[in-house]
Amino acid sequence: MKRTDLLKPRAPASIRVRLGLALAIALLPVLILSGVQADLEFRRESREQSASLLAAAQRSAASANSRIETAQILLQALAPETGGPDCPQRLAAVARRVPGYQNLIRFDAAGRVACAAAAAPADPGRAGRPWFRALAVGAPMVVARDAGAIYARAPSILVATPIPGPDGRFTGAMASVIAVSSLRPDQVVGALPPGADVTVFDLQGRRLTGLDLGPLPPKAAALLRARPAGLGRSQAWIWSEPERDGRSRIYAAAPLAGDQILIVLSAPNAGLATWAWLNPISAVALPLLAFTLALAAVWIAAERGVIRWIAYLQRIAALYVRGRFAVRPVRAEQAPPEIRDLAETLGDMAAAIAARDEALVGHLAQKDAMLREIHHRVKNNLQVISSLLNLQQRTLNDPAARAAVSDTRQRIGALALIYRALYQSPDLKRVDLHDFLEELIGQVVTGESGLAPPVRTDLDCEPLEIDPDLLAPLALFAVEAISNARKHGLEHDGLLTVSFGVHDSEAELAICDTGQRGRRSVVGPGVGRTLMTAFSRQLRGAVSFRANPEGGLTARLTFPAPEIRVGAPDSGEHPVPAPASRGQWQGEGANPAAGR
């Protein structure tokens, strides 16, 4: 972009653009408030999700522990009834009726299998296992994840209670093998977020059941290592950490089964952008819809209440610019009061302008009529003076005196012709120079008919408009030059050529005659030359006299003419030049006088 383009003034924005920006800025707090509300909604849902996971973990742990306690009661109830030969059948019937039980086993005091609902593994060192020794020394119940032998194919825990004898001594133990999958309380955790998972870990961090999301999360492993001081039996905790793919996930964990296993509930921890993507209506659509509706409502109200009336007043003002002041903004009566007041002011202004224009037109017409009347009266007065001089001329016997009075009459006639051209012209400030010169030449030539022979005339002048202030000295110069040519430069049937033209800002008037045979044309220091020099000075021009090679003399007047316009008043500016006027003025005259 050029430097000049940067410096150019820019077009101001339209009122619609400005109003739209103002409305958008004014309604921006609505959009911001909607965004804040969406953020608060996101935080609220995040807190609810965390609380839901934590409560689900606690319910899961409570459900699993309740199941284990139920198993303890069941084992204690079965212990007195498992001493006969039908012990395996009774235990198998109970295992079939209770879901989740992989096996029911009765051990003697040495750890040997007395009877079982299903096949039980042999373990010679069972009596030395920690869980068995704990029962032998008086523990009411033991929950073991690693019992020293594989009691079921699927991940399971072993819940055992002691069998006391009549004297209270330890005589054996009753054990139930419970599948870990049956401890997953999925039926309890019913209100989990999308993508949630329930996973069971042992104390070594090994996954017992659940989705393959990797090993135990580092924070959960750290909490397990901090036991036993860190966690109680029913305590649950919640945290968040990234997954293997980098996405954040929220976890809730709780110990169960006598703190032998850990149940972990997890769900994707959506950020604000993800939450907005998953909840487009509440997060994006509703705020944008509220902002758009508010903007549209205000925009329509502004368009209907302000802008359309301003556009209407603009159309009315455009009619006033074209001069149609009779039009009134009547439709603005339905506009708001402020627009209506503006329309009334605009109508009053148009009425005042129309009244003033009418008055001005009347004054101008009156002034024009007065000026035309003045010019007419001046022309009549000059004609009266010319008639008086004509009467005086007839009484004179001296030829020189008669010639002087005739010259005076010619000059007065030229002035009268100027005033006649003024009051007959459509424009009092402009005169058609072509028509004026044509009439002036005819008047001067016919006026000299008694003193000079008949001659032919040739006028070469474009249609021009000239100011009256320039016309008077120009006409008097032409009268002197034509009179001088008629008296001293033309013989019978000679040719008088008058040409006028404008070149750039300089005008030129040339009056040329063909002269008399056998006589050289010269210019003497007479009254005519003195007057022509004075008229050229009045026009701030210059006059020159040059003898023609074929005979005769050319009188040339040049002067600056910025107030001469090409084009006649009726034909407009810059018309096609009219052809030169040619004519012959016939008159009865005497022989030309000798010399100039």
C-alpha positions in Angstrom: 0.0 0.0 0.0 1.3 3.4 -1.0 2.0 6.1 1.6 -0.4 8.4 -0.2 -3.1 5.8 0.2 -2.6 5.8 3.9 -2.7 9.6 4.1 -6.0 9.8 2.2 -9.0 10.4 4.4 -11.1 7.3 4.8 -14.8 7.5 4.2 -16.7 7.5 7.5 -18.7 4.4 8.4 -22.4 4.5 7.8 -24.8 4.8 10.7 -25.9 1.2 10.3 -22.3 0.0 10.8 -21.7 2.3 13.7 -25.0 1.4 15.3 -24.3 -2.3 14.8 -20.9 -2.0 16.5 -22.4 0.0 19.3 -25.1 -2.6 19.8 -22.6 -5.5 19.7 -20.4 -3.7 22.3 -23.5 -3.0 24.4 -24.6 -6.6 24.3 -21.1 -8.0 24.8 -21.7 -8.3 28.6 -24.6 -10.6 27.7 -22.3 -12.9 25.9 -19.6 -12.6 28.6 -22.3 -13.4 31.3 -23.4 -16.4 29.3 -19.8 -17.6 29.1 -19.4 -17.1 32.8 -22.6 -19.1 33.4 -21.3 -21.8 31.1 -18.0 -21.9 33.1 -19.9 -22.1 36.4 -22.1 -24.9 35.0 -19.0 -26.7 33.9 -17.5 -26.4 37.4 -20.7 -27.4 39.0 -20.9 -30.5 36.8 -17.2 -31.3 37.6 -18.0 -31.1 41.3 -21.0 -33.3 40.9 -19.0 -35.8 38.9 -16.4 -35.9 41.6 -19.0 -36.3 44.3 -20.8 -38.9 42.3 -17.6 -41.0 41.9 -16.6 -40.6 45.5 -20.1 -41.6 46.7 -20.1 -44.5 44.3 -16.8 -45.7 45.6 -18.0 -45.5 49.2 -21.2 -47.4 48.2 -19.2 -50.0 46.4 -17.0 -50.5 49.4 -19.9 -50.7 51.8 -21.7 -53.1 49.5 -18.7 -55.4 49.2 -17.9 -55.3 52.9 -21.6 -56.1 53.6 -21.3 -59.1 51.3 -18.2 -60.3 53.1 -19.9 -59.9 56.5 -22.9 -61.8 55.1 -20.4 -64.5 54.1 -19.1 -64.6 57.7 -22.5 -65.1 59.1 -23.3 -67.8 56.6 -20.1 -69.7 57.4 -20.7 -69.5 61.2 -24.2 -70.8 60.6 -23.0 -73.7 58.4 -20.2 -74.8 60.7 -22.3 -77.0 63.1 -24.1 -78.6 60.1 -21.0 -79.8 58.2 -19.8 -82.6 60.4 -21.7 -85.5 58.8 -21.1 -87.6 55.6 -23.5 -85.4 53.6 -21.3 -82.3 54.2 -20.2 -81.9 50.5 -23.8 -82.1 49.3 -25.0 -79.5 51.8 -22.2 -77.1 50.9 -22.7 -77.6 47.2 -26.4 -76.8 47.5 -25.6 -73.6 49.4 -23.0 -72.6 46.8 -25.5 -73.0 44.0 -28.1 -70.9 45.7 -25.7 -68.0 46.6 -24.4 -66.2 43.5 -20.7 -65.3 43.5 -19.5 -68.2 45.6 -16.9 -70.3 43.8 -16.5 -72.8 46.7 -17.4 -73.6 50.3 -14.7 -75.5 52.2 -14.4 -77.0 55.8 -10.9 -77.4 57.2 -9.8 -79.4 60.2 -7.4 -78.1 62.9 -4.4 -79.2 60.9 -5.5 -77.4 57.7 -6.7 -80.4 55.8 -9.9 -80.3 53.7 -12.6 -82.0 55.6 -15.3 -81.5 53.0 -16.0 -79.0 50.1 -18.7 -78.0 47.7 -16.2 -78.4 44.8 -12.7 -79.6 44.4 -10.3 -77.8 46.7 -6.5 -77.5 46.1 -4.1 -79.5 48.3 -1.8 -77.3 50.4 0.5 -79.1 52.8 1.6 -75.9 54.4 -1.9 -74.5 54.9 -1.7 -74.8 58.7 1.3 -72.4 58.6 -0.4 -69.8 56.4 -0.9 -66.4 58.1 -4.6 -66.4 57.6 -5.0 -69.9 59.1 -2.7 -69.1 62.1 -4.8 -65.9 62.7 -7.9 -68.0 62.9 -6.2 -70.5 65.2 -5.2 -67.8 67.6 -8.7 -66.4 67.9 -9.4 -64.1 64.9 -13.2 -64.0 64.3 -12.8 -63.7 60.5 -10.0 -63.5 58.0 -10.2 -62.2 54.4 -7.2 -63.3 52.3 -6.4 -62.4 48.7 -3.3 -64.5 48.6 -4.2 -67.6 50.5 -1.2 -69.6 49.4 -3.0 -71.8 46.9 -5.3 -71.2 43.9 -8.8 -71.9 45.1 -10.6 -70.7 41.9 -9.7 -70.1 38.3 -11.0 -66.5 38.3 -9.6 -63.8 40.7 -11.1 -64.4 44.1 -10.7 -63.8 47.8 -11.0 -66.3 50.6 -13.2 -65.5 53.6 -12.7 -67.8 56.6 -14.1 -68.1 60.2 -12.9 -70.4 63.0 -14.9 -73.5 64.2 -14.7 -73.7 68.0 -15.1 -76.9 69.9 -17.3 -77.6 72.9 -14.5 -76.4 75.2 -13.9 -73.4 73.0 -10.7 -74.7 71.5 -9.9 -74.2 67.7 -11.1 -77.3 65.9 -11.0 -76.1 62.3 -12.2 -73.4 59.9 -15.0 -72.7 57.4 -14.0 -70.8 54.3 -15.9 -69.4 51.3 -14.2 -68.6 48.0 -15.8 -65.4 46.6 -15.2 -64.2 43.0 -13.8 -60.7 42.9 -16.1 -59.9 40.0 -19.1 -60.5 42.3 -17.7 -57.8 44.6 -18.0 -55.2 41.8 -21.1 -53.4 42.8 -22.1 -52.2 39.3 -25.7 -52.5 40.2 -25.1 -50.0 43.0 -23.2 -47.5 40.9 -25.9 -46.6 38.6 -25.4 -42.8 38.0 -21.8 -42.7 36.6 -20.7 -40.3 33.9 -20.2 -41.6 30.3 -17.0 -43.6 29.9 -16.8 -44.5 33.6 -15.1 -47.7 34.7 -15.1 -49.8 37.9 -11.8 -51.6 38.5 -10.6 -53.9 41.3 -6.9 -54.0 42.3 -5.1 -56.1 44.9 -2.7 -54.6 47.4 0.3 -55.2 45.0 -1.4 -53.0 42.4 -2.4 -55.9 40.1 -5.6 -55.5 38.2 -8.1 -58.1 39.1 -11.0 -57.0 37.0 -12.1 -54.0 34.9 -11.0 -52.3 31.7 -7.4 -52.5 30.6 -6.4 -49.0 31.5 -2.9 -49.9 32.6 -1.5 -50.6 36.1 -2.7 -49.1 39.3 -2.5 -45.3 39.0 0.6 -43.8 40.6 -1.3 -41.8 43.2 -3.4 -44.8 44.2 -0.2 -46.9 44.5 1.4 -44.2 46.6 -1.6 -44.2 48.9 -1.5 -48.0 49.3 2.2 -47.8 50.2 1.4 -45.3 52.9 -0.9 -47.8 54.7 -1.8 -48.7 57.4 -1.5 -45.2 58.9 -2.8 -43.4 55.9 -6.2 -45.1 55.3 -8.9 -46.5 57.4 -11.2 -49.4 56.5 -14.1 -47.3 55.2 -12.1 -44.3 54.0 -12.4 -43.3 50.3 -10.4 -40.7 48.4 -10.5 -38.9 45.0 -7.9 -37.5 42.7 -7.1 -36.9 39.0 -4.1 -37.7 36.8 -3.3 -38.1 33.1 -3.8 -41.4 31.3 -1.2 -43.0 28.9 -2.6 -40.9 26.0 -2.2 -37.7 27.9 -5.9 -37.1 28.6 -6.8 -36.3 32.2 -9.0 -38.8 34.1 -10.6 -38.5 37.6 -10.4 -41.4 40.0 -12.2 -42.4 43.2 -11.0 -45.3 45.3 -12.1 -47.2 48.5 -10.7 -50.3 50.3 -12.9 -53.3 50.7 -12.8 -57.0 51.7 -11.0 -56.4 54.9 -8.5 -54.0 53.2 -7.3 -56.8 51.0 -8.4 -55.3 47.7 -9.1 -51.8 46.4 -12.0 -50.7 44.2 -11.3 -47.8 41.9 -13.9 -45.9 39.9 -12.7 -43.6 37.1 -14.2 -41.3 34.4 -12.8 -38.9 31.8 -12.0 -35.6 33.4 -13.2 -33.3 30.6 -11.8 -29.8 30.4 -13.8 -26.7 29.6 -13.4 -27.0 25.8 -14.2 -30.8 25.9 -17.2 -30.2 28.1 -18.4 -27.4 25.7 -18.0 -29.8 22.8 -20.0 -32.5 24.7 -22.6 -30.0 25.8 -22.9 -27.7 22.8 -26.4 -26.5 23.7 -25.8 -25.3 27.2 -22.2 -24.2 26.6 -22.3 -22.6 23.2 -25.7 -22.6 21.5 -27.6 -20.9 24.3 -25.1 -18.1 24.9 -24.8 -17.4 21.2 -28.5 -17.6 20.7 -29.2 -15.2 23.6 -26.6 -12.8 22.2 -27.9 -13.1 18.6 -31.5 -12.7 19.6 -30.7 -9.7 21.8 -28.6 -8.1 19.0 -31.3 -8.9 16.4 -34.1 -7.4 18.6 -32.2 -4.2 19.3 -31.1 -4.0 15.6 -34.6 -4.4 14.3 -35.9 -1.9 16.9 -33.2 0.6 15.8 -33.8 0.0 12.1 -37.6 0.4 12.4 -37.4 3.2 14.9 -34.5 5.3 13.8 -32.6 4.3 10.6 -35.6 4.0 8.3 -36.8 7.4 9.3 -33.4 8.9 8.8 -33.3 7.4 5.3 -36.7 8.8 4.7 -35.6 12.3 5.7 -32.5 11.9 3.5 -34.8 11.3 0.5 -36.8 14.4 1.4 -33.6 16.4 1.7 -32.4 15.1 -1.7 -35.7 16.5 -3.2 -35.0 19.8 -1.5 -31.5 19.8 -3.1 -33.2 19.5 -6.5 -35.4 22.5 -5.7 -38.6 20.6 -5.0 -39.5 22.5 -1.8 -43.2 21.8 -2.1 -42.7 18.2 -0.8 -43.4 17.8 2.9 -42.4 14.8 5.1 -45.9 13.8 5.9 -45.0 10.1 6.6 -42.9 11.3 9.6 -46.1 11.8 11.6 -45.9 8.1 12.5 -42.2 8.4 13.6 -41.0 8.8 17.1 -41.3 12.3 18.6 -37.7 13.2 18.1 -37.8 12.2 14.4 -41.1 13.9 14.0 -39.7 17.2 15.4 -36.7 16.9 13.1 -39.1 16.4 10.1 -41.2 19.4 11.1 -38.0 21.5 11.4 -37.0 20.3 7.9 -40.4 21.1 6.5 -40.3 24.6 8.1 -36.9 25.1 6.6 -38.1 24.1 3.2 -41.1 26.4 3.4 -38.8 29.3 4.5 -36.4 28.6 1.6 -39.3 28.4 -0.9 -40.7 31.7 0.4 -37.3 33.3 0.3 -36.6 32.0 -3.2 -40.0 33.2 -4.4 -39.3 36.6 -3.0 -35.8 36.6 -4.5 -37.2 35.6 -7.9 -39.7 38.4 -7.7 -37.1 40.9 -6.7 -34.8 39.7 -9.5 -37.6 39.9 -12.0 -38.4 43.4 -10.8 -34.8 44.4 -11.0 -34.4 42.8 -14.4 -37.5 44.7 -15.7 -36.2 48.0 -14.2 -32.7 47.5 -15.8 -34.3 46.7 -19.2 -36.5 49.8 -18.8 -33.4 51.9 -17.9 -31.5 50.6 -20.9 -34.5 51.2 -23.1 -34.8 54.8 -21.9 -31.1 55.4 -22.3 -31.2 54.1 -25.8 -34.2 56.4 -26.6 -32.4 59.3 -25.1 -29.4 58.6 -27.2 -31.5 58.3 -30.3 -33.1 61.7 -29.4 -29.6 63.2 -29.2 -28.7 61.6 -32.5 -31.8 63.0 -34.1 -31.0 66.5 -32.7 -27.5 66.3 -34.1 -28.9 65.2 -37.4 -31.1 68.3 -37.5 -28.1 70.4 -36.6 -26.0 68.7 -39.3 -28.5 69.7 -42.0 -28.2 73.4 -41.1 -24.4 73.3 -41.4 -22.6 74.4 -44.7 -19.1 73.7 -43.7 -18.1 70.1 -44.8 -15.7 69.7 -41.9 -18.3 70.6 -39.4 -20.8 68.3 -41.1 -18.3 65.5 -41.0 -17.6 66.1 -37.2 -21.2 66.0 -36.4 -21.7 62.8 -38.4 -18.8 61.2 -36.6 -20.4 62.2 -33.3 -23.7 60.7 -34.4 -22.0 57.5 -35.3 -20.5 57.2 -31.8 -23.8 58.0 -30.1 -25.5 55.5 -32.4 -23.0 52.8 -31.3 -23.8 53.5 -27.7 -27.5 53.4 -28.3 -27.0 50.1 -30.1 -25.3 48.7 -27.0 -28.2 49.6 -24.8 -30.7 48.2 -27.2 -28.7 44.9 -27.3 -28.7 44.8 -23.5 -32.4 45.2 -23.0 -33.2 42.8 -25.8 -30.7 40.1 -24.7 -32.0 37.2 -22.5 -29.1 37.9 -20.1 -28.5 41.5 -19.1 -24.9 40.7 -18.3 -24.0 39.1 -21.7 -24.4 40.2 -25.3 -24.1 38.1 -28.4 -21.0 39.7 -30.1 -21.7 38.3 -33.5 -25.2 39.8 -33.8 -24.0 43.0 -32.3 -21.1 43.5 -34.7 -23.3 42.6 -37.6 -25.8 45.3 -36.7 -23.1 47.8 -35.8 -21.4 47.4 -39.2 -24.7 47.8 -41.0 -25.5 50.9 -39.0 -22.1 52.6 -39.6 -22.0 51.7 -43.3 -25.5 52.9 -44.0 -24.9 56.0 -41.8 -22.0 57.0 -44.1 -24.0 56.4 -47.3 -24.2 60.1 -48.0 -20.4 60.7 -47.5 -18.8 57.6 -49.0 -19.3 55.1 -51.9 -21.2 51.8 -51.5 -19.0 48.9 -50.3 -19.1 45.2 -49.6 -18.7 43.9 -46.0 -17.4 40.6 -44.6 -17.9 39.6 -40.9 -15.9 36.7 -39.5 -16.9 36.2 -35.8 -17.7 33.1 -33.8 -20.8 33.0 -31.6 -19.4 34.7 -28.5 -20.8 36.2 -25.3 -19.1 39.4 -24.1 -19.5 41.5 -21.0 -21.1 44.9 -21.5 -18.1 46.6 -19.8 -15.9 45.4 -22.6 -18.5 46.0 -25.3 -18.6 49.9 -25.1 -14.9 50.6 -25.8 -14.8 47.7 -28.3 -17.8 49.1 -30.2 -16.4 52.6 -30.2 -13.1 51.3 -31.5 -14.9 49.5 -34.3 -16.9 52.6 -35.2 -13.7 54.7 -35.5 -11.9 52.1 -37.6 -14.9 51.4 -39.9 -15.6 55.1 -40.3 -12.0 55.8 -41.1 -12.0 53.0 -43.7 -15.2 54.2 -45.3 -13.9 57.7 -45.6 -10.3 57.2 -46.6 -9.6 53.6 -47.4 -12.4 52.3 -49.7 -13.4 53.0 -53.2 -16.6 52.0 -55.0 -17.4 48.4 -54.4 -14.5 47.9 -52.1 -14.4 45.2 -49.4 -14.5 45.9 -45.7 -13.5 42.9 -43.6 -14.2 42.7 -39.8 -13.0 39.7 -37.9 -13.0 38.9 -34.2 -11.6 35.8 -32.5 -10.4 34.5 -29.1 -7.1 32.6 -28.8 -6.5 31.2 -25.3 -7.1 34.3 -23.1 -6.5 37.0 -25.7 -9.1 38.5 -28.0 -8.4 40.2 -31.3 -10.5 42.6 -33.4 -9.2 43.3 -36.9 -10.8 45.7 -39.4 -9.3 45.5 -42.9 -10.1 47.5 -46.1 -8.9 47.0 -49.7 -7.8 50.6 -50.1 -7.9 52.8 -53.2 -6.0 52.1 -56.4 -2.8 54.1 -56.8 -2.8 55.4 -53.3 -0.8 54.1 -50.3 -2.7 53.8 -47.1 -1.2 55.6 -44.1 -2.4 56.6 -40.7 -2.1 60.1 -39.7 -2.2 61.6 -36.2 -5.9 62.4 -36.3 -8.7 62.3 -33.7 -9.8 58.8 -34.9 -6.3 57.4 -34.1 -6.3 59.1 -30.7 -9.7 57.7 -29.8 -8.8 54.2 -30.9 -5.6 54.3 -28.8 -7.6 55.5 -25.8 -10.2 52.7 -26.3 -7.4 50.1 -26.5 -5.9 51.4 -23.2 -9.3 51.2 -21.6 -9.4 47.5 -22.6 -5.8 47.1 -21.3 -4.8 46.1 -24.8 -2.7 47.3 -27.8 -3.6 48.7 -31.2 -1.6 48.4 -34.4 -2.0 49.7 -37.9 -0.5 47.7 -40.8 -0.6 48.4 -44.6 -1.8 45.4 -46.6 0.3 44.1 -49.5 -2.6 44.3 -51.9 -3.5 47.7 -50.7 -5.5 49.1 -47.9 -5.0 49.1 -44.1 -5.6 46.7 -41.2 -6.4 48.2 -37.8 -5.8 45.5 -35.2 -6.9 45.6 -31.5 -5.7 42.9 -29.1 -6.7 42.7 -25.4 -7.0 40.2 -22.6 -10.5 38.7 -22.6 -11.1 36.4 -19.6 -14.8 37.4 -19.6 -15.5 36.4 -23.2 -17.2 33.0 -23.3 -17.5 30.8 -26.4 -21.2 30.0 -27.0 -24.2 32.2 -27.6 -26.8 32.5 -24.8 -29.3 30.3 -26.6 -26.8 27.7 -27.8 -24.9 26.8 -24.7 -21.1 26.5 -24.1 -18.6 25.7 -26.9 -20.9 25.6 -29.9 -19.8 24.8 -33.4 -18.5 28.1 -34.9 -21.0 29.7 -37.2 -20.0 30.6 -40.8 -18.8 34.1 -41.4 -21.5 36.6 -42.3 -21.1 38.2 -45.7 -23.2 41.1 -46.9 -23.1 44.2 -49.1 -24.2 47.5 -47.8 -25.2 49.8 -50.8 -25.3 53.5 -50.3 -25.2 56.6 -52.4 -22.1 58.5 -51.7 -19.6 61.0 -53.1 -16.0 60.3 -54.1 -13.7 59.4 -51.2 -11.7 62.2 -49.6 -8.0 62.2 -50.4 -5.6 60.9 -47.8 -6.2 59.4 -44.4 
